[in-house]
Amino acid sequence: MIKINKQGCTRTVLVLKNKVIKFPTLKSYELFLCGLLANIREGQTYNYLKNRKDLAKVIRYNRFGIFLIMERVDVCDNDEALELFEFVNEKYKNDEFKELMLSDCKPSNWGRKNGILVKIDYGD
């Protein structure tokens, strides 16, 4: 079954069984461009940091940002917000990529893969 998630501001996400596909939104030209850039940044960030276990895996992305395919993980829910924020703040306080990991820190940008917290939206 395919689910379409339009909650993001700059990207629309097709949710498949084991993968998600992120596309730039068509809400406006400016947001479309931001969505392209978010896909490019997320793909490049993953390529640079692919050994980290706390980033959801990017399987493939278009170098122009038209699409990005990522592994699907269980998204955190709003009930976990405080626990997530405290955990992430403590875990990454001395991490060299602290800014990346703490940017836009909200439950919908994090998920769990085999019980491990992973960031699923790191394109901004």
C-alpha positions as a printed NumPy array, in Angstrom:
array([[ 0.   ,  0.   ,  0.   ],
       [ 1.237,  3.491, -0.833],
       [ 0.662,  6.417,  1.484],
       [ 1.287, 10.036,  0.532],
       [ 2.58 , 12.328,  3.264],
       [ 2.15 , 16.019,  2.448],
       [ 2.927, 17.349,  5.937],
       [ 6.359, 18.635,  4.98 ],
       [ 6.72 , 22.188,  3.788],
       [ 9.155, 21.595,  0.922],
       [ 8.736, 17.899,  0.078],
       [ 6.019, 15.335, -0.54 ],
       [ 6.812, 11.815,  0.631],
       [ 5.504,  8.571, -0.849],
       [ 5.564,  5.951,  1.897],
       [ 6.038,  2.408,  0.591],
       [ 6.503, -0.874,  2.459],
       [10.286, -0.642,  3.004],
       [11.189,  2.703,  1.427],
       [10.101,  6.303,  1.191],
       [10.49 ,  8.488, -1.881],
       [10.835, 12.227, -1.332],
       [ 9.853, 14.685, -4.075],
       [ 9.933, 18.481, -4.075],
       [ 6.503, 19.936, -3.323],
       [ 4.421, 21.536, -6.044],
       [ 2.805, 24.046, -3.658],
       [ 4.823, 26.939, -5.097],
       [ 7.882, 27.555, -7.239],
       [ 9.932, 28.749, -4.252],
       [ 9.036, 25.702, -2.131],
       [ 9.747, 23.424, -5.101],
       [13.28 , 24.863, -5.32 ],
       [13.732, 24.404, -1.564],
       [12.596, 20.779, -1.94 ],
       [15.143, 20.189, -4.703],
       [17.861, 21.612, -2.481],
       [16.712, 19.556,  0.53 ],
       [16.96 , 16.335, -1.501],
       [20.416, 17.273, -2.772],
       [21.646, 18.194,  0.721],
       [20.224, 15.049,  2.282],
       [21.805, 12.83 , -0.377],
       [25.184, 14.534, -0.127],
       [25.101, 14.539,  3.678],
       [24.4  , 10.813,  3.738],
       [27.2  , 10.114,  1.235],
       [29.621, 12.052,  3.445],
       [28.403, 10.517,  6.731],
       [27.193,  7.071,  5.616],
       [29.097,  5.277,  8.389],
       [26.923,  6.924, 11.038],
       [24.23 ,  4.626, 12.413],
       [22.006,  7.544, 13.465],
       [21.039,  8.678,  9.953],
       [18.387,  6.876,  7.944],
       [20.012,  5.331,  4.885],
       [19.667,  7.112,  1.553],
       [19.398,  4.395, -1.077],
       [19.514,  6.651, -4.123],
       [18.978, 10.273, -5.045],
       [18.928, 12.327, -8.205],
       [21.812, 14.8  , -8.358],
       [19.359, 17.531, -9.404],
       [17.102, 16.827, -6.396],
       [14.11 , 15.502, -8.352],
       [13.781, 12.527, -5.986],
       [15.429, 10.823, -3.036],
       [14.819,  7.223, -1.968],
       [15.391,  6.444,  1.701],
       [14.886,  3.373,  3.846],
       [11.616,  3.417,  5.77 ],
       [11.794,  3.451,  9.561],
       [ 9.14 ,  3.784, 12.285],
       [ 8.566,  7.522, 12.781],
       [ 8.546,  8.811, 16.364],
       [ 5.229, 10.199, 17.577],
       [ 4.485, 13.426, 19.433],
       [ 4.188, 11.592, 22.775],
       [ 7.956, 11.042, 22.619],
       [ 8.818, 14.724, 22.078],
       [10.254, 15.592, 25.494],
       [12.102, 12.297, 25.886],
       [13.484, 12.632, 22.342],
       [14.642, 16.207, 22.826],
       [16.382, 15.428, 26.135],
       [18.027, 12.291, 24.718],
       [19.218, 14.015, 21.542],
       [20.53 , 17.054, 23.432],
       [22.525, 14.843, 25.791],
       [23.777, 12.41 , 23.14 ],
       [25.016, 15.069, 20.722],
       [26.279, 17.768, 23.087],
       [29.924, 16.998, 22.168],
       [29.351, 15.594, 18.668],
       [31.11 , 17.391, 15.817],
       [27.852, 17.197, 13.841],
       [25.722, 18.513, 16.718],
       [24.211, 21.278, 14.577],
       [23.036, 18.777, 11.953],
       [21.593, 16.373, 14.485],
       [19.81 , 19.036, 16.561],
       [18.439, 21.09 , 13.66 ],
       [14.637, 20.973, 13.422],
       [14.531, 18.472, 16.291],
       [10.943, 17.242, 16.398],
       [ 9.486, 13.733, 16.562],
       [ 8.411, 13.637, 12.906],
       [12.061, 14.102, 11.851],
       [13.232, 11.083, 13.831],
       [12.464,  7.387, 13.705],
       [13.537,  4.048, 15.099],
       [15.424,  1.366, 13.222],
       [15.928, -1.83 , 15.214],
       [15.358,  0.198, 18.401],
       [18.001,  2.815, 17.501],
       [17.015,  6.461, 16.999],
       [17.819,  7.679, 13.479],
       [17.276, 11.063, 11.895],
       [15.008, 10.791,  8.86 ],
       [14.906, 14.436,  7.765],
       [18.293, 16.06 ,  7.556],
       [18.047, 17.934,  4.261],
       [17.725, 21.424,  5.737]])
